[in-house]
Amino acid sequence: MTSTAEAPVLLRREGHAAHVVLNRPRAINALTHEMVGLITTALTEWAGDDSVRTVVLTGAGERGLCAGGDIVAMWRDAKAGGSENASFWADEYQLNALIATYPKPYVAIMDGIVLGGGIGLSAHAGQRVVTERSKIGMPETGIGFLPDVGGTFLLSHAPGETGTHLALTAGSIGPGDAIATGFADHYVPTDRIAGLLADLADGDADEVLAETELAPPPSPLAEARSWLDPAYAGSDPVAIVERLRALGHEEADRAATAIEAKSPTSIHVTLRALREAGAMTTLAPALDLEYRLALRFHTSHDFVEGVRAQVVDKDRNPQWAPARLAEVGADAVAAYFAPLGARELGLSARV
């Protein structure tokens, strides 16, 4: 029998604040299907509870809020041709949508590592707090997937092409960049977090955050927009890499090298998804698009191979197919965006 201390999500009340604590610290609070259900149930109940004024999201341990989904479990399901991933993504994306439209202040403490699924739990919140330890990213193109959990919406609405750069390179950012790109709102150093949480028990969330936050650090990405924006324009990743190389400076070369190391198919599909999401005004249609794409990646070679290389065997030598950006055909990319087929509709119907 699981003890309270071992539960993957801890729920508690402190005054008028209701707390969700992700509680898998040894796995940097990696998100499981069970956790998605527990959080969804709690948020739904609290939305109608007049004694709850504020919801607060934190992660147990010292390493971070959440390192993303349980990618090894996803890999096993994809390798076996199972349907658990489809069910997980459907429930996870519905939770992301709930957070984005939550009727009460939802304060996410994005301390430490916040990746992938952790972004979905936090970056759609009404009040998003980063610290000097925050390391935020969407690394999915490095495992043959795409930035999901609403990542295409967030990244495509970041200033200029900063989000495109982050998506294609699978890069991570600190607190200054997180606020500048729209992934966070408030900078609160870790030595002020305990006081912030205590004050949220009885105080108004907006007022408490305004009294606690400090000016954020500078944003290197904002300073780099003079070359990022023109380099990442358009919808052709091959041309983007060529423009980065032509700039002739170290930072652009590193970006080009990073993109070329990622799944070529993921890069092409992600870039198109970003362009489509950029025209959307709300999160929901982006999540619908991501769900369709996620089902396609579930059956792809690159997702199974990418997770194997990066997480399972850890040889860091994925054998992508196709192996180069120029070898990915337009028809192959278009197939990811096509309406769901009979088998995929069957997966969807079972969630």
CORCOR-V915481 format. One record per backbone hydrogen bond with DSSP energy under -0.5 kcal/mol. CO is the residue of the C=O (numbers start at 1). NH is the residue of the N-H. If there is no record, write none. Layout:
[[CO,NH] [CO,NH]]
This chain:
[[3,6] [3,7] [4,7] [8,23] [10,21] [12,19] [14,17] [16,53] [16,54] [17,14] [18,56] [19,12] [19,21] [20,22] [20,58] [21,10] [22,60] [24,27] [24,29] [25,28] [27,30] [28,67] [31,70] [32,36] [33,37] [34,38] [35,39] [36,40] [37,41] [38,42] [39,43] [40,44] [41,45] [42,46] [43,47] [44,48] [45,48] [46,49] [48,50] [49,52] [51,53] [53,105] [54,18] [55,107] [56,20] [57,109] [58,22] [63,113] [66,115] [68,31] [69,71] [70,74] [71,75] [72,76] [73,77] [74,78] [75,79] [76,80] [77,81] [77,82] [78,81] [83,87] [84,88] [85,89] [86,90] [87,91] [88,92] [89,93] [90,94] [91,95] [92,96] [93,97] [94,98] [95,99] [96,100] [97,101] [99,102] [105,55] [105,107] [106,108] [106,127] [107,57] [107,109] [108,110] [108,129] [109,111] [110,131] [111,65] [112,135] [113,65] [113,66] [114,137] [115,118] [116,119] [116,120] [117,121] [118,122] [119,122] [119,123] [122,125] [127,108] [127,129] [128,185] [128,186] [129,110] [130,188] [131,134] [135,114] [136,173] [137,116] [139,142] [140,143] [140,145] [141,144] [141,263] [146,148] [147,152] [148,151] [150,154] [151,155] [152,156] [153,157] [155,158] [159,162] [161,165] [162,166] [163,167] [164,168] [165,169] [166,170] [166,171] [171,138] [173,136] [174,178] [175,179] [176,180] [177,181] [178,183] [178,184] [179,182] [186,130] [186,188] [187,214] [189,192] [190,193] [190,194] [192,196] [193,197] [194,198] [195,199] [196,200] [197,201] [198,201] [199,202] [199,203] [201,16] [204,208] [205,209] [206,210] [207,211] [208,212] [209,213] [214,187] [218,220] [219,223] [220,224] [221,224] [222,225] [224,227] [224,228] [225,229] [227,231] [228,232] [230,233] [235,237] [236,240] [237,241] [238,242] [239,243] [240,244] [241,245] [242,246] [243,247] [244,247] [244,248] [245,248] [249,253] [250,254] [251,255] [252,256] [253,257] [254,258] [255,259] [256,260] [257,261] [258,261] [258,262] [259,262] [263,267] [264,268] [265,269] [266,270] [267,271] [268,272] [269,273] [270,274] [271,275] [272,276] [273,277] [274,278] [275,279] [276,279] [277,280] [282,286] [283,286] [283,287] [284,288] [285,289] [286,290] [287,291] [288,292] [289,293] [290,294] [291,295] [292,296] [293,297] [294,298] [295,299] [296,299] [297,300] [300,304] [301,305] [302,306] [303,307] [304,308] [305,309] [306,310] [307,311] [307,312] [308,313] [308,314] [309,316] [318,320] [324,327] [325,328] [327,329] [329,333] [330,334] [331,335] [332,336] [333,336] [333,337] [334,337] [334,338] [335,338] [341,345] [342,346] [343,347] [344,348] [345,349] [346,350] [347,350] [348,351]]
